[in-house]
Amino acid sequence: MTSLLRRLVGPSCSSSRCLGVILRETHGRTSLQLPRDGARLLAGGGRPLTAYSRAQSRGQHTEAAEPVEVDLRRLEGEDDGIVEVLMSRLKARNALGHVFVSQMRELVSTLSHDAAVRVVVFRSSVPGVFCAGADLKERALMNNAESDLFVHGLRTLMDQIASLPMPTIAAMDGVALGGGLELALACDLRTAAYSAQMGLIETTRGLLPGAGGSQRLPRTVGITLAKELIFTGKRVGGQTALEMGLVNRAVEQNQTGDAAYREALSLAREILPQGPIAVRMAKESMNRGVEVDIGSAMAIERMCYARVIPTRDRQEGMAAFIEKRPPRYTGE
């Protein structure tokens, strides 16, 4: 089991080291192209990324018997550029088990190298559930060292999601507890049905949030409210989550049980027409800047802005404004 756990753990990085890397990388890059036509190639693999690509390709590998618990779906037509991460571990309510986490890490890594993706929506195909959190049955079989290693892997996964260069949206149409809410907190934006239940309930199990929740929740709703929610293990519905700033939008659940997903898709469609390079640089500027002092944050903003200036998209945006027409961004 230990060898399996170690494959789930990625490299760690201190905050000061990460900032240094960001500043050096930001200074060194001169252009960024986001192709919109032709095949979407995976990093290093040369294979196109298509809807449900994992399910289609699984039969070509030795792990053919492994169930598909997380998959990709690429939208087409006017929604081209929107990709969905579909969580579908039905029997275990999308609990964060070995296979689920391994597949999620693989797909997130793929997305991080796909410049054609403009928005990612994380959603569930399991009725009434976004993600139920830890797989307690698997966790019960781990010793202390294995448990610590696995949770470190979860923490790394959430960091990978948070570090995706394009905007991400979590659509919570049902329960999002513990690690499930931590996954949503790793996304940039969140939508929820009024009937959804959210909470970092780890203290009710004798634990604390260990996959980023104790850090991301205070940054989202404020330190005082975050302490109350974590100390008490309280669960909140969609309306309350909206009022406290935990989610961006909350809606009444519909008959098909996917109201939050539809709202997330509507939000993604609002982002889609904007300049893709500008959106990515805005995300990087905000995410990196909020972690440092204001002087360093201004330096990060300046470097991100400098990477937008030479792009064709910036010229197109100016031309479209002068000519009073919608811009046609190409990601170049």
Disulfide bonds with the S-S distance in Angstrom:
Cys13-Cys18 2.07
